[in-house]
């Protein structure tokens, strides 16, 4: 057994022993894909175990996140800060080796993966970021930004629609530094992939505009290495390498679904070790030969960074301003930007206000990029004069994702986590359903992605119930660490952007109207409280609390005036963000919504779900807990009770007037 084979088997054995000790996990892919992963990491990938955060490292994404033990074993053997004790602690409480790779938990893990297919889209995002940044900063003899993105994905990833969406866009954009290693073992949880998946994946990717390569023996590291080198030589197309592997290679039940997602058992491990000619008795053992071999590889990898550091030093001398800008972008910081100065002079839809703000920001924040899922003219997200990012011109700032919402959100995660760029993406609010899986991952990883979601209610009107969001506000508000903001007017829209840009620990969703909303004298400078008194009653203790978000603020504002005429003194509370308000101290919350005032009405042209924590058991929510209809917006608001008259009547009933 040569040293490469011994090292590969070390990775295999560590993986299956980790799964066995946890009595949980997936041993099949680590056994089958270890040769490909090792060959990539040892011979082709630019990385530095002693500095996992090196800016110009190649990125590696394990899209098949269930095979996390493969990644952890690689990290340990290659000398990252992941010990044998960490391997033994696989899937345990507060361990550095959780069941699926988690960004921020384990050094060397580039992004959280597990929802299959998302890793492919994340890789497309990282490759977009690399293409944009290299075009921006590289100069003759100074390839400061020059790295590849590698994705290891399996049959399950290929089945998921998101990978098709993302791969199609990657081919269109000619992302030549994106390389996908397709671990093709023809097995899924339910058995042979023939039961549900018989397509020719390489022909599909060829149609997308990818270079397609194939390795017919997943244990032949020379063929794997040659294929990776060939993929790297193709600069104008992304590449997919289909590597034919045997799931659970070496195990008694290799090639079957039995080795996919369950420990091999003591006898199974014993037989696997015998089949792999593993002659070491000690568990979780890394042979000295392997340790010494890996030290040589680590030294070689360190030299790669040393060369880059020298290049960067000379770059700073020859291009000092550009070098400073590069450092600022990659630090995640940007120039202090005060955007809350726009003078809006008339009532506009908040999506139109968003357009004004985005184009102002484009001039103030040079590393902001973004786009829409083929809806920029409707979402109002186009940055004028900034051009369209394309294969031919990757220096432009408007991204066109096509009608690919799920991939768009996961691509945004890849762009954000890569570093260097501030990203926003947009679509109609109702289509956030398609995006939710990736939005959830934004929140889980704490990525500051901005989601601009327009056409936010039954105000969509004639488009009808297929396009009218009902449950969507409640759905997004339920995602931990996602801040949802539904501004009432143009000024608050600008503040919402300011809040989103200042946030570093999670995503923000801006929920914007299609229809025009008033401009209030009382708004401005208060959104950072999440909810506030827009117009107060004349009494020390109001008779009634009226609360709303977005376009419905106009209704409660006007209703309060009518109620005053009949002796009901109401407090008008604007609630642009549940999450921000809930984070305020109890004194402030009590000041805005005193517990002694139990007459409360909330108004929102969406589901009532979530508002009850504010209105209490004595209050009422004027909402729509059913699907909408196709009709002009004003008709729908009237038919469904979103009128001043209905609010007044409901208030009279509540206050016994």
Backbone torsions as a table, in degrees:
resi	resn	phi	psi	omega
1	UNK	NA	121.6	179.5
2	UNK	-78.7	173.5	-171.6
3	UNK	-66.5	-34.9	177.0
4	UNK	-63.3	-45.0	179.5
5	UNK	-63.6	-40.8	178.7
6	UNK	-62.6	-41.4	179.9
7	UNK	-66.6	-42.8	177.8
8	UNK	-60.3	-43.3	179.1
9	UNK	-68.1	-31.4	173.9
10	UNK	-60.5	-44.9	178.3
11	UNK	-62.2	-42.6	179.5
12	UNK	-62.2	-47.7	-175.1
13	UNK	-69.0	-42.5	175.8
14	UNK	-56.9	-40.3	-177.6
15	UNK	-64.7	-48.3	-176.3
16	UNK	-73.0	-29.4	177.2
17	UNK	-71.8	-36.1	175.7
18	UNK	-62.8	-43.7	178.2
19	UNK	-63.9	-41.9	-179.0
20	UNK	-63.6	-43.9	-179.0
21	UNK	-65.2	-38.0	178.2
22	UNK	-74.1	-18.1	-173.1
23	UNK	56.2	35.2	-176.7
24	UNK	-168.5	141.8	176.2
25	UNK	133.5	-168.2	-171.1
26	UNK	-128.2	99.0	-178.5
27	UNK	-84.7	-17.4	-170.1
28	UNK	-64.9	-50.8	-178.4
29	UNK	-66.2	-42.1	175.9
30	UNK	-57.5	-38.1	178.9
31	UNK	-68.0	-38.7	-177.0
32	UNK	-82.1	-36.7	-171.9
33	UNK	-98.2	-1.8	-177.7
34	UNK	-56.5	-41.5	179.7
35	UNK	-61.5	-41.4	-179.8
36	UNK	-66.4	-45.7	-178.6
37	UNK	-64.3	-43.9	179.1
38	UNK	-62.7	-45.0	-179.1
39	UNK	-60.5	-40.5	177.4
40	UNK	-63.7	-51.2	-174.2
41	UNK	-68.3	-35.9	-174.1
42	UNK	-84.7	-35.1	-169.2
43	UNK	-114.8	-16.9	-170.4
44	UNK	-129.1	-29.6	-172.1
45	UNK	-88.7	135.6	179.4
46	UNK	-92.7	107.6	-179.4
47	UNK	-156.3	166.3	-177.1
48	UNK	-138.7	104.8	-178.7
49	UNK	-55.5	-29.6	-179.9
50	UNK	-81.1	-10.1	175.6
51	UNK	-145.9	78.2	-176.2
52	UNK	-61.8	-17.8	-177.1
53	UNK	-97.8	10.5	176.5
54	UNK	-49.1	126.3	-169.9
55	UNK	-61.5	-39.8	-173.6
56	UNK	-98.3	24.3	175.3
57	UNK	-68.9	154.6	166.4
58	UNK	-68.7	148.0	178.0
59	UNK	-100.3	138.7	177.0
60	UNK	-123.1	125.7	-179.8
61	UNK	-119.4	124.0	173.5
62	UNK	-92.3	88.2	-179.0
63	UNK	-63.1	-34.7	174.6
64	UNK	-78.1	70.5	-170.6
65	UNK	-61.9	-21.8	178.1
66	UNK	-64.1	-20.1	178.8
67	UNK	-87.8	33.7	-173.5
68	UNK	-57.2	-31.0	-179.7
69	UNK	-63.2	-28.3	174.6
70	UNK	-61.8	-46.0	-179.2
71	UNK	-66.2	-42.5	-179.5
72	UNK	-65.6	-38.8	178.4
73	UNK	-66.4	-39.4	175.4
74	UNK	-60.3	-46.6	-178.5
75	UNK	-60.9	-42.4	179.6
76	UNK	-65.3	-50.5	-175.4
77	UNK	-65.9	-34.7	-178.5
78	UNK	-82.5	-2.2	172.7
79	UNK	93.2	17.5	172.8
80	UNK	-72.4	171.4	-177.9
81	UNK	-78.8	67.4	178.0
82	UNK	-144.4	108.5	-170.4
83	UNK	-86.8	171.1	173.6
84	UNK	-61.8	-35.7	176.9
85	UNK	-62.1	-37.5	175.7
86	UNK	-63.4	-40.3	177.6
87	UNK	-62.1	-41.9	179.6
88	UNK	-66.5	-22.2	-176.3
89	UNK	-94.7	17.8	-178.1
90	UNK	-52.1	129.6	175.6
91	UNK	66.3	19.5	180.0
92	UNK	-102.6	167.4	-175.9
93	UNK	-56.6	127.5	176.7
94	UNK	56.5	28.3	178.7
95	UNK	-84.0	163.8	174.7
96	UNK	-86.1	5.1	-178.3
97	UNK	-129.1	67.2	179.7
98	UNK	-67.0	169.8	-174.2
99	UNK	-59.2	-35.1	171.9
100	UNK	-125.8	150.6	-176.6
101	UNK	-59.6	133.6	-178.5
102	UNK	-124.5	123.5	176.7
103	UNK	-62.5	133.3	178.4
104	UNK	89.8	-10.6	178.7
105	UNK	-97.8	-40.8	-174.0
106	UNK	-124.8	118.8	176.9
107	UNK	-61.5	131.0	-176.6
108	UNK	103.4	-15.5	174.4
109	UNK	-87.7	114.3	-173.4
110	UNK	-76.6	-30.4	-173.9
111	UNK	-162.3	148.1	177.8
112	UNK	-71.4	131.3	179.7
113	UNK	-136.2	166.5	-177.4
114	UNK	152.9	-51.7	171.6
115	UNK	-63.7	108.8	-167.1
116	UNK	-59.3	143.7	178.5
117	UNK	90.7	-28.5	-177.9
118	UNK	-63.7	-33.1	179.3
119	UNK	-61.7	-32.5	176.6
120	UNK	-63.3	-46.5	179.3
121	UNK	-66.8	-39.1	175.4
122	UNK	-57.4	-40.7	179.0
123	UNK	-63.7	-38.1	176.4
124	UNK	-62.1	-40.9	177.6
125	UNK	-62.3	-44.0	178.5
126	UNK	-63.6	-39.0	179.5
127	UNK	-69.1	-35.0	174.5
128	UNK	-62.4	-45.7	179.7
129	UNK	-60.2	-44.2	179.9
130	UNK	-62.4	-41.9	-179.1
131	UNK	-64.2	-43.4	-179.4
132	UNK	-66.2	-47.4	-175.6
133	UNK	-68.7	-37.0	178.9
134	UNK	-66.7	-37.6	178.1
135	UNK	-67.5	-33.8	-178.9
136	UNK	-73.8	-44.3	-167.3
137	UNK	-106.8	-24.2	-176.1
138	UNK	-69.4	145.3	176.8
139	UNK	-134.6	164.5	-179.4
140	UNK	-50.3	128.3	-178.7
141	UNK	69.3	6.9	179.8
142	UNK	-132.9	80.3	174.7
143	UNK	-87.6	75.5	-177.6
144	UNK	-65.9	-37.1	176.8
145	UNK	-109.5	107.7	-174.0
146	UNK	-158.6	77.6	-178.9
147	UNK	-142.0	161.1	-178.7
148	UNK	-103.3	158.1	171.1
149	UNK	-116.1	122.7	179.7
150	UNK	-111.7	135.9	177.3
151	UNK	-124.9	128.9	172.2
152	UNK	-103.7	116.7	-175.7
153	UNK	-133.2	156.8	-178.0
154	UNK	-116.7	-169.3	-178.8
155	UNK	-60.3	-38.3	179.4
156	UNK	-62.0	-40.8	177.3
157	UNK	-62.7	-37.9	-179.8
158	UNK	-68.3	-27.6	179.1
159	UNK	-75.7	-34.7	-176.6
160	UNK	-64.2	136.5	-177.8
161	UNK	-61.8	-30.2	-177.3
162	UNK	-61.7	-34.5	-179.5
163	UNK	-68.0	-34.3	177.1
164	UNK	-67.8	-44.5	177.5
165	UNK	-56.0	-50.5	-174.9
166	UNK	-68.2	-40.9	-178.7
167	UNK	-65.9	-37.0	177.8
168	UNK	-62.0	-43.9	179.0
169	UNK	-67.5	-40.4	-179.7
170	UNK	-60.5	-40.3	177.0
171	UNK	-65.3	-41.5	178.5
172	UNK	-61.3	-38.7	-177.5
173	UNK	-84.9	-5.9	177.8
174	UNK	60.1	47.5	-176.2
175	UNK	-78.8	83.1	-172.6
176	UNK	-67.8	-14.3	-180.0
177	UNK	-101.1	20.8	174.2
178	UNK	-109.4	122.5	-179.0
179	UNK	-127.5	123.5	-178.4
180	UNK	-107.6	119.5	174.5
181	UNK	-94.5	111.5	-176.0
182	UNK	-95.6	106.2	178.3
183	UNK	-78.9	94.9	-173.7
184	UNK	-98.0	98.2	179.7
185	UNK	-115.1	-0.2	173.3
186	UNK	61.2	24.5	178.9
187	UNK	-130.8	135.2	170.3
188	UNK	-126.3	-176.5	-174.6
189	UNK	-57.1	-39.7	-174.4
190	UNK	-82.8	-6.6	178.9
191	UNK	134.8	-146.5	179.6
192	UNK	-64.5	140.0	178.0
193	UNK	-65.6	-13.5	178.2
194	UNK	-58.6	-22.6	-177.8
195	UNK	-71.1	-19.8	-176.7
196	UNK	-146.0	-0.7	-169.2
197	UNK	-152.4	95.3	-176.8
198	UNK	-120.8	9.0	-174.3
199	UNK	-72.0	162.7	174.9
200	UNK	-90.3	99.1	-174.4
201	UNK	-62.5	-41.3	-178.4
202	UNK	-64.3	-37.6	177.5
203	UNK	-66.1	-36.9	177.6
204	UNK	-63.1	-46.7	-178.9
205	UNK	-68.8	-32.8	175.2
206	UNK	-60.6	-41.0	177.6
207	UNK	-65.5	-29.0	177.1
208	UNK	-73.2	-13.6	-178.1
209	UNK	100.3	21.6	178.6
210	UNK	-95.2	153.1	164.6
211	UNK	-75.9	133.7	-178.6
212	UNK	-117.5	130.5	-179.1
213	UNK	-131.3	158.6	-177.9
214	UNK	-142.2	136.9	172.0
215	UNK	-118.4	117.4	-172.3
216	UNK	-84.9	-11.6	178.1
217	UNK	-128.4	105.4	-176.1
218	UNK	-67.8	-4.6	175.6
219	UNK	-99.6	-4.3	-177.6
220	UNK	-89.2	94.1	-173.4
221	UNK	-70.1	-24.2	176.9
222	UNK	-68.0	-44.5	178.1
223	UNK	-65.1	-40.1	178.6
224	UNK	-61.7	-45.6	-179.5
225	UNK	-61.9	-44.0	179.5
226	UNK	-62.0	-39.6	-179.2
227	UNK	-66.5	-41.0	178.3
228	UNK	-64.1	-41.9	177.8
229	UNK	-62.0	-39.5	178.2
230	UNK	-66.4	-39.0	177.9
231	UNK	-63.6	-41.4	-179.3
232	UNK	-67.9	-26.2	-179.4
233	UNK	-73.9	-21.0	179.2
234	UNK	-85.7	109.5	-173.7
235	UNK	-92.7	-15.9	-171.0
236	UNK	-107.1	-2.3	-179.9
237	UNK	-139.3	145.8	167.1
238	UNK	-68.1	158.5	-177.3
239	UNK	-124.8	141.8	171.4
240	UNK	-119.1	131.5	176.6
241	UNK	-113.5	109.9	175.3
242	UNK	-80.4	117.6	-178.6
243	UNK	-113.2	113.3	-176.8
244	UNK	-78.5	112.6	-177.2
245	UNK	-120.2	168.8	174.5
246	UNK	-113.5	114.7	179.7
247	UNK	-61.5	134.8	-179.8
248	UNK	70.3	28.9	-176.2
249	UNK	-48.9	129.3	178.7
250	UNK	93.6	-19.8	-179.4
251	UNK	-81.8	156.2	-179.3
252	UNK	-56.7	-33.8	-178.0
253	UNK	-106.9	30.5	179.0
254	UNK	-54.6	144.1	177.5
255	UNK	83.3	9.4	179.3
256	UNK	-127.9	166.1	179.4
257	UNK	-70.8	-12.6	-179.5
258	UNK	-63.4	-24.1	-178.7
259	UNK	-99.5	5.3	-175.9
260	UNK	-71.6	-57.3	-167.8
261	UNK	-131.0	32.7	178.1
262	UNK	-144.8	147.4	176.8
263	UNK	-56.5	153.2	-178.4
264	UNK	-76.8	-20.4	-174.7
265	UNK	84.3	159.3	-175.8
266	UNK	-58.0	-45.1	-179.2
267	UNK	-67.8	-36.9	178.2
268	UNK	-63.8	-41.1	178.1
269	UNK	-67.0	-41.8	178.8
270	UNK	-59.2	-45.2	179.5
271	UNK	-66.6	-38.6	179.6
272	UNK	-63.2	-44.7	178.6
273	UNK	-59.9	-40.9	179.2
274	UNK	-64.3	-43.9	-179.0
275	UNK	-65.3	-28.6	-179.9
276	UNK	-93.9	7.1	-179.5
277	UNK	57.9	38.9	179.4
278	UNK	-91.1	113.6	-170.1
279	UNK	-108.7	22.3	-178.4
280	UNK	-103.5	132.5	-175.9
281	UNK	-79.3	-38.9	-174.1
282	UNK	-65.1	136.8	176.7
283	UNK	-77.7	153.7	178.8
284	UNK	52.4	46.5	-174.6
285	UNK	-102.9	132.9	173.3
286	UNK	-113.4	112.0	-176.7
287	UNK	-59.0	147.8	179.9
288	UNK	-58.5	-36.8	178.4
289	UNK	-57.5	-42.1	-179.6
290	UNK	-67.7	-43.9	179.7
291	UNK	-58.8	-44.9	179.8
292	UNK	-66.0	-40.7	178.6
293	UNK	-62.2	-42.3	-178.2
294	UNK	-69.3	-29.4	175.5
295	UNK	-63.0	-39.3	176.8
296	UNK	-63.1	-43.2	179.3
297	UNK	-66.2	-40.9	178.3
298	UNK	-61.1	-40.2	177.9
299	UNK	-63.0	-41.0	177.7
300	UNK	-63.0	-41.7	180.0
301	UNK	-67.2	-36.8	177.0
302	UNK	-62.3	-38.1	179.6
303	UNK	-61.1	-33.1	178.2
304	UNK	-61.3	-45.7	178.9
305	UNK	-69.0	-38.0	178.7
306	UNK	-57.9	-42.2	178.6
307	UNK	-63.3	-41.7	-179.9
308	UNK	-66.3	-41.2	179.2
309	UNK	-59.6	-39.7	177.2
310	UNK	-66.5	-41.0	177.1
311	UNK	-60.9	-44.8	-178.7
312	UNK	-65.0	-37.2	178.9
313	UNK	-62.7	-44.0	178.9
314	UNK	-70.4	-34.9	176.2
315	UNK	-59.7	-42.3	179.8
316	UNK	-63.1	-31.8	177.9
317	UNK	-73.0	-43.1	-175.5
318	UNK	-83.1	-28.1	-179.1
319	UNK	-134.1	66.6	-172.3
320	UNK	-60.5	-43.3	-178.2
321	UNK	-67.7	-43.1	179.4
322	UNK	-63.9	-38.8	179.5
323	UNK	-63.8	-42.2	177.9
324	UNK	-64.2	-41.2	179.0
325	UNK	-63.9	-42.1	177.7
326	UNK	-59.0	-45.2	-179.2
327	UNK	-64.3	-38.9	179.5
328	UNK	-66.0	-46.1	179.3
329	UNK	-59.2	-47.7	-174.2
330	UNK	-74.5	-16.7	177.3
331	UNK	-73.5	-15.7	-175.9
332	UNK	88.1	-5.5	178.5
333	UNK	-96.2	166.3	174.6
334	UNK	-147.6	173.1	176.4
335	UNK	-58.6	145.1	175.1
336	UNK	-61.2	123.8	-176.8
337	UNK	-119.4	119.6	174.2
338	UNK	-101.6	111.3	-176.6
339	UNK	-109.3	-3.1	-175.2
340	UNK	-85.4	52.8	-178.2
341	UNK	-128.3	-1.7	-176.6
342	UNK	-66.6	129.8	177.1
343	UNK	-94.2	104.8	173.6
344	UNK	-90.3	131.8	-172.3
345	UNK	-108.0	-10.1	-178.6
346	UNK	-149.0	166.7	178.5
347	UNK	-67.0	133.0	177.1
348	UNK	-143.2	160.0	170.7
349	UNK	-63.7	147.1	-179.2
350	UNK	-68.0	-24.0	174.5
351	UNK	-67.6	-33.8	177.8
352	UNK	-71.5	-38.5	175.1
353	UNK	-62.5	-39.2	177.6
354	UNK	-58.6	-42.3	178.6
355	UNK	-58.6	-44.6	178.6
356	UNK	-61.1	-44.6	-178.1
357	UNK	-66.9	-45.2	-179.4
358	UNK	-57.7	-42.7	-178.2
359	UNK	-73.0	-25.6	172.0
360	UNK	-71.7	-43.4	179.9
361	UNK	-63.9	-35.4	-178.6
362	UNK	-56.8	-31.8	179.7
363	UNK	-82.6	-26.7	-176.7
364	UNK	-91.6	-27.7	-176.0
365	UNK	-122.2	92.9	-172.4
366	UNK	-67.5	-18.4	-179.3
367	UNK	-101.6	19.7	173.8
368	UNK	-89.8	125.4	174.5
369	UNK	-129.9	165.0	178.5
370	UNK	170.5	-179.6	-178.6
371	UNK	178.2	-166.8	-170.2
372	UNK	-131.2	162.6	175.4
373	UNK	-85.3	66.9	178.0
374	UNK	65.5	27.5	-177.5
375	UNK	-131.4	17.9	-174.9
376	UNK	-53.6	-41.3	179.1
377	UNK	-63.2	-29.8	178.6
378	UNK	-87.8	-39.3	178.2
379	UNK	-74.0	-18.6	-177.9
380	UNK	62.0	51.0	-175.8
381	UNK	-116.1	6.3	-175.3
382	UNK	-79.0	132.2	177.0
383	UNK	-90.3	108.9	-174.9
384	UNK	-65.6	135.8	176.9
385	UNK	78.6	3.1	-176.7
386	UNK	-101.2	-6.2	174.4
387	UNK	72.7	175.0	-173.8
388	UNK	-112.0	123.7	176.8
389	UNK	-61.8	130.8	-177.0
390	UNK	-154.5	171.8	174.3
391	UNK	-58.0	-39.9	-177.1
392	UNK	-76.4	-29.3	-177.2
393	UNK	-143.6	85.9	-178.7
394	UNK	-80.8	13.0	-179.1
395	UNK	-95.8	-1.3	-175.7
396	UNK	-89.6	160.6	-166.3
397	UNK	-107.2	-12.3	177.1
398	UNK	-89.3	118.3	178.6
399	UNK	-94.1	133.6	175.7
400	UNK	-110.5	107.2	-175.6
401	UNK	-86.8	-10.0	-172.8
402	UNK	68.2	-175.2	-177.5
403	UNK	-82.4	75.9	-172.8
404	UNK	-145.2	67.6	-171.5
405	UNK	-63.3	-45.6	-177.0
406	UNK	-63.2	-47.8	178.2
407	UNK	-61.8	-39.4	-179.0
408	UNK	-55.7	-47.5	-178.0
409	UNK	-66.9	-40.6	179.7
410	UNK	-71.2	-34.3	173.7
411	UNK	-62.5	-41.7	177.5
412	UNK	-59.5	-38.8	176.4
413	UNK	-61.4	-41.9	178.4
414	UNK	-63.7	-42.7	178.2
415	UNK	-62.6	-45.5	-177.3
416	UNK	-63.6	-46.6	-174.6
417	UNK	-73.8	-23.3	176.7
418	UNK	-61.6	-39.6	-177.7
419	UNK	98.5	151.4	175.0
420	UNK	102.2	-22.4	-173.5
421	UNK	-130.7	147.7	172.4
422	UNK	-103.9	124.7	-168.8
423	UNK	-117.5	136.5	168.1
424	UNK	-126.1	149.6	175.4
425	UNK	-136.3	159.3	-170.9
426	UNK	-149.4	150.9	171.1
427	UNK	-165.4	-178.3	172.3
428	UNK	-68.1	144.3	-176.0
429	UNK	-56.6	-38.4	-176.6
430	UNK	-61.7	-28.1	-178.3
431	UNK	-85.0	4.4	171.7
432	UNK	-62.8	-18.8	173.3
433	UNK	-56.2	-43.4	180.0
434	UNK	-65.9	-25.6	-171.8
435	UNK	-96.1	-11.8	-163.3
436	UNK	-59.1	-38.5	179.9
437	UNK	-57.1	-41.4	-180.0
438	UNK	-79.2	-32.6	175.6
439	UNK	-64.0	-38.1	177.0
440	UNK	-61.3	-39.6	178.5
441	UNK	-68.3	-35.1	173.7
442	UNK	-56.3	-46.8	-177.5
443	UNK	-68.5	-41.6	-179.7
444	UNK	-61.1	-39.9	-178.2
445	UNK	-88.5	-7.4	-179.6
446	UNK	70.0	40.1	-177.5
447	UNK	-92.9	133.2	-176.7
448	UNK	-81.5	56.3	176.4
449	UNK	-80.4	137.5	175.7
450	UNK	-100.1	123.5	176.9
451	UNK	-106.2	119.1	-179.4
452	UNK	-107.2	109.4	-170.9
453	UNK	-119.9	111.3	-172.8
454	UNK	-107.1	174.7	-177.6
455	UNK	60.2	64.9	-159.5
456	UNK	-91.1	3.7	-176.6
457	UNK	-158.5	-167.1	175.1
458	UNK	-65.0	-5.6	173.8
459	UNK	-62.6	-11.4	172.8
460	UNK	-59.8	-30.8	169.6
461	UNK	70.9	-114.8	-170.6
462	UNK	-61.3	-22.0	177.8
463	UNK	-63.4	-23.3	171.3
464	UNK	85.6	-175.6	-170.5
465	UNK	-64.0	-24.2	177.9
466	UNK	-65.5	-24.5	-175.5
467	UNK	-113.8	4.1	-177.7
468	UNK	-101.9	110.3	-179.4
469	UNK	-69.0	132.9	178.4
470	UNK	-117.5	-60.4	-175.3
471	UNK	-89.4	2.2	-166.9
472	UNK	-72.8	-37.7	176.3
473	UNK	-62.2	-45.9	178.9
474	UNK	-61.3	-39.9	-178.4
475	UNK	-63.5	-48.1	-179.1
476	UNK	-70.5	-35.2	178.2
477	UNK	-64.9	-20.5	-178.7
478	UNK	-81.6	-11.4	-178.0
479	UNK	-80.4	119.5	177.8
480	UNK	-59.2	141.0	174.0
481	UNK	70.0	9.1	170.5
482	UNK	-102.0	120.9	177.0
483	UNK	-91.2	122.2	-179.1
484	UNK	-105.8	125.6	-179.1
485	UNK	-125.0	124.6	176.6
486	UNK	-119.7	91.4	-174.1
487	UNK	-70.6	152.4	-177.6
488	UNK	-88.4	-24.5	-178.4
489	UNK	-153.5	-173.4	-175.7
490	UNK	-64.9	-39.8	-179.4
491	UNK	-62.7	-42.1	179.0
492	UNK	-69.2	-29.4	176.1
493	UNK	-62.5	-42.6	178.1
494	UNK	-64.1	-42.1	177.5
495	UNK	-63.3	-34.6	179.5
496	UNK	-62.7	-41.2	175.9
497	UNK	-63.6	-42.4	179.7
498	UNK	-60.0	-42.7	178.2
499	UNK	-63.4	-47.3	-177.7
500	UNK	-60.7	-40.2	-178.9
501	UNK	-70.6	-27.3	-179.0
502	UNK	-83.9	-11.4	-176.3
503	UNK	-85.7	127.3	-178.2
504	UNK	-112.4	-8.7	-170.4
505	UNK	-114.8	18.6	177.4
506	UNK	169.9	169.8	-177.3
507	UNK	-83.6	161.0	177.3
508	UNK	-130.8	134.7	176.2
509	UNK	-109.7	121.8	177.1
510	UNK	-99.0	119.3	-174.4
511	UNK	-105.3	113.5	-165.9
512	UNK	-122.7	152.2	-175.1
513	UNK	-87.8	151.8	167.8
514	UNK	-83.2	-38.0	-174.4
515	UNK	-86.5	156.9	179.0
516	UNK	-66.8	140.8	174.7
517	UNK	-126.8	154.6	-178.1
518	UNK	-66.1	167.3	172.0
519	UNK	-108.3	119.1	-174.0
520	UNK	-96.1	138.7	175.7
521	UNK	-64.1	-31.4	-171.9
522	UNK	-83.3	-10.3	179.5
523	UNK	-83.0	165.9	177.8
524	UNK	115.2	117.8	175.3
525	UNK	80.8	9.3	-175.5
526	UNK	-120.7	-8.0	-175.7
527	UNK	-60.4	-28.8	-178.0
528	UNK	-68.2	0.3	172.6
529	UNK	-97.1	-12.3	177.7
530	UNK	83.2	-38.4	173.9
531	UNK	-152.2	145.6	-177.9
532	UNK	-159.9	164.5	-179.8
533	UNK	-77.5	113.3	179.3
534	UNK	-82.8	-41.6	177.7
535	UNK	-147.2	121.1	-172.5
536	UNK	-93.7	164.2	173.9
537	UNK	-79.7	171.1	179.2
538	UNK	-88.5	-8.6	-177.5
539	UNK	-93.5	157.1	174.4
540	UNK	-62.6	-36.1	176.3
541	UNK	-126.2	114.0	-176.2
542	UNK	-65.0	156.5	175.8
543	UNK	-73.2	-25.4	-169.1
544	UNK	-156.6	142.2	170.8
545	UNK	-105.2	123.1	173.5
546	UNK	-107.7	128.3	-177.8
547	UNK	-135.8	147.0	-178.4
548	UNK	-162.7	172.1	173.8
549	UNK	-130.4	160.8	171.7
550	UNK	55.1	-135.7	-174.2
551	UNK	-65.1	-23.5	-178.1
552	UNK	-76.5	-9.7	175.3
553	UNK	-60.3	-36.1	178.2
554	UNK	-58.2	-39.6	-178.2
555	UNK	-65.8	-46.2	-177.8
556	UNK	-73.7	-28.9	177.5
557	UNK	-63.2	-45.8	-179.7
558	UNK	-75.0	-35.0	179.8
559	UNK	-64.3	-35.9	179.8
560	UNK	-60.6	-37.2	178.6
561	UNK	-65.9	-40.7	179.0
562	UNK	-69.2	-37.7	179.8
563	UNK	-65.9	-34.2	179.5
564	UNK	-59.3	-35.4	-178.6
565	UNK	-65.5	-25.5	-177.4
566	UNK	-109.1	17.3	172.1
567	UNK	87.6	13.5	175.7
568	UNK	-107.3	114.6	-176.2
569	UNK	-95.9	105.8	-172.8
570	UNK	-105.0	147.8	171.0
571	UNK	-97.7	129.5	179.4
572	UNK	-97.5	119.6	-177.6
573	UNK	-116.8	121.6	174.7
574	UNK	-88.9	127.9	-176.8
575	UNK	-122.3	75.8	-178.6
576	UNK	-70.4	-23.7	-177.6
577	UNK	-149.6	115.4	174.8
578	UNK	-59.5	-46.6	-172.5
579	UNK	-62.4	-43.3	-178.9
580	UNK	-68.6	-41.6	179.8
581	UNK	-64.3	-43.3	-178.9
582	UNK	-63.9	-21.2	-179.8
583	UNK	-84.7	-6.3	180.0
584	UNK	-74.7	162.7	179.5
585	UNK	-72.1	161.7	-174.4
586	UNK	-63.9	-33.6	-180.0
587	UNK	-62.6	-44.2	179.9
588	UNK	-65.5	-44.2	-178.9
589	UNK	-62.4	-38.8	178.0
590	UNK	-67.0	-36.0	178.8
591	UNK	-63.8	-39.4	-178.4
592	UNK	-79.3	-43.3	-177.2
593	UNK	-126.4	76.5	-177.0
594	UNK	-61.7	135.8	-176.6
595	UNK	-62.8	-25.2	-178.6
596	UNK	-71.2	-17.8	178.6
597	UNK	-95.7	103.2	-174.5
598	UNK	-98.6	-9.1	174.1
599	UNK	-81.6	107.4	-174.5
600	UNK	-140.7	138.8	175.4
601	UNK	-132.9	129.4	172.9
602	UNK	-109.9	141.6	-179.0
603	UNK	-127.2	122.3	176.9
604	UNK	-153.4	132.0	-178.0
605	UNK	-81.2	58.9	178.9
606	UNK	-163.6	-167.2	-179.2
607	UNK	-61.0	146.7	177.2
608	UNK	-76.0	-14.5	-173.2
609	UNK	-56.8	125.4	178.5
610	UNK	105.1	-27.3	-177.8
611	UNK	-75.9	-19.1	-174.4
612	UNK	-65.0	-23.2	178.0
613	UNK	-67.8	-19.8	178.3
614	UNK	-98.9	-35.8	-177.2
615	UNK	-86.5	-21.4	178.9
616	UNK	73.1	-177.0	-174.9
617	UNK	-75.4	-18.9	-179.9
618	UNK	-94.0	-9.2	-175.2
619	UNK	-90.2	-174.7	-177.7
620	UNK	-140.5	146.3	175.0
621	UNK	-116.7	120.2	172.3
622	UNK	-90.8	109.8	-169.9
623	UNK	-149.1	-171.6	175.9
624	UNK	-131.4	104.9	-178.6
625	UNK	-103.5	35.8	175.5
626	UNK	-150.8	171.7	-179.7
627	UNK	-74.1	159.9	-177.4
628	UNK	-85.1	-153.4	-178.7
629	UNK	-153.3	170.0	179.0
630	UNK	-95.4	113.2	179.3
631	UNK	-173.4	163.9	175.6
632	UNK	-55.6	147.2	-173.3
633	UNK	-57.4	-42.3	-177.6
634	UNK	-63.3	-33.2	177.2
635	UNK	-67.9	-44.1	-179.1
636	UNK	-63.3	-43.2	179.8
637	UNK	-61.9	-38.7	179.2
638	UNK	-68.6	-48.1	-176.2
639	UNK	-63.8	-33.4	-175.6
640	UNK	-97.4	10.1	171.1
641	UNK	87.2	13.6	178.4
642	UNK	-92.0	69.3	-178.4
643	UNK	-133.3	158.0	176.6
644	UNK	-62.1	-41.4	-178.8
645	UNK	-59.6	-44.3	-179.4
646	UNK	-65.9	-37.6	177.9
647	UNK	-66.1	-41.6	178.2
648	UNK	-62.0	-47.9	-179.6
649	UNK	-63.0	-41.2	178.8
650	UNK	-65.6	-36.6	179.4
651	UNK	-68.4	-42.0	178.0
652	UNK	-60.6	-42.8	179.4
653	UNK	-63.6	-42.3	-178.0
654	UNK	-68.1	-36.9	-176.7
655	UNK	-93.6	7.2	179.9
656	UNK	55.4	43.7	179.7
657	UNK	-103.5	NA	NA
